[in-house]
Amino acid sequence: MPEFRNACLQRLPEAMALLKQLVAIESPSTDKAAVDRCVDRVETMFGALGLPTRRIPVAGVGDQLIVDWPAPDPAAGRILALLHLDTVWPLGMLERMPIREEHGRLYGPGACDMKASVAVAWLAARVLIDRGAAPRHSVRLLFTSDEEIGSNASTDLIRAEASQSRLVLVMEMALPGGELKTARKGVGSYAVVAHGRSSHAGGNHERGINAIQELASHVLELQKLTDYERGTTVNVGVIRGGTRSNVVPDRAEMEVDFRVATLAEAARVDRAFRSLQAALPEARLEVTGGLNRPPMGRDATMVETFEKARRIAAEAGIDLREGSTGGGSDGNITAALGIPTLDGMGAVGDGAHALHEHIQIASLA
């Protein structure tokens, strides 16, 4: 193991060059053409290593890509690595967040979430191929294109691939101290639309039914669903409504994010949203949404899987530790199937979804 680690350090400049190329290819989730350009580059990267690739066309979002590394003995089973190529950043963010190296860090949009993980996977494959060390298990890398917007187009494929695997490696960034993530909160969202009746705010104010007022009457109660002791947060994050100040608005909507540590809490939150009743006479509420990713709990399977990883890391001189996070990932999906899952296998960094997003360069190796 120490020899492999040293070989990764020697190849680090190449991995960094590839990473910078990937960060320079901006790939917001909602821009299919942009994400597909990133898919093109990744397909070329791994194809050049001699690994078979297969592209899956997707309408509406970027294509999905599979890279395979068959094992000599198919009966040994398969390891699945999950990566996503979409980012939260719109086109043009490179002007505000230019790619730069500073104090052992690489900055840039999508650097840690999660283009560095592509470089990590490439570096591992490159070093193993150099040394003629074929993995005992087949390895399948699945690159998806819509993780940042809920994985709606890729969830079925992720479930199908995970169900045929013995282990899933989720290549999301590690926690700031390098810890793997052995617990994640479940993630969901709701949209609440209030329907009222428009009227002139001066001449016929009494005839109107103010949709913003209707919505406002529920905001504070929904916020009170937050329970820090149970690990539950509810956040009314976006409110829209109205057209002009002199018009009683007939429509208003809010977008609500929620995070839960247990399915019981997800059910409690869902009951509260589904039971909302209009407060104003003749107003009407419309509620859509729910749990998108189930909680990833630190159960017996998770503990056993992490302990195996910790022992392997120790052979390479790494003191591997674990932690939890309120963010969700595709690991929530695979862990819910009962498949052994290790999350946070990517680079160490900070600032995901923030202007100071960066990775620690040495952590790639």
Number of C-alpha atoms within 10 A of each C-alpha: 12 13 9 15 14 14 19 23 17 13 15 20 12 13 25 19 11 21 21 19 15 23 23 17 20 25 28 24 24 20 17 19 16 19 26 23 17 24 26 13 15 22 20 13 16 19 15 10 13 12 14 15 17 13 15 10 12 14 8 13 23 28 25 23 23 17 20 18 19 18 16 12 10 11 9 12 16 22 22 24 25 27 25 27 30 31 27 20 18 15 14 10 13 16 9 10 15 13 18 11 14 11 7 11 16 21 26 23 33 28 27 29 28 23 28 33 28 29 26 23 19 20 23 19 19 18 19 16 14 11 10 9 10 15 15 15 21 20 20 21 21 21 25 27 30 27 22 19 14 16 20 12 20 20 18 12 14 20 18 11 19 26 16 13 20 15 22 25 20 26 28 28 27 24 22 14 13 21 19 25 26 24 25 26 26 27 24 21 19 18 19 21 23 25 23 24 16 19 19 15 17 10 9 12 15 12 13 17 23 28 27 23 16 25 26 17 14 16 15 11 11 17 15 11 17 18 13 9 6 11 14 20 20 19 17 17 9 11 17 13 17 17 11 9 9 13 17 26 25 20 24 22 23 20 17 20 18 23 27 29 21 18 14 10 18 21 14 12 22 17 11 12 20 13 9 14 13 17 15 15 9 10 19 18 19 15 16 12 16 19 20 17 24 26 27 28 20 17 12 10 14 20 14 13 16 23 14 10 14 17 14 15 16 13 11 14 12 13 13 17 17 19 16 18 12 16 13 23 25 26 31 24 24 28 27 16 13 13 21 22 27 24 30 24 22 29 31 25 25 21 17 19 14 13 14 13 20 27 29 20 22 14 18 22 19
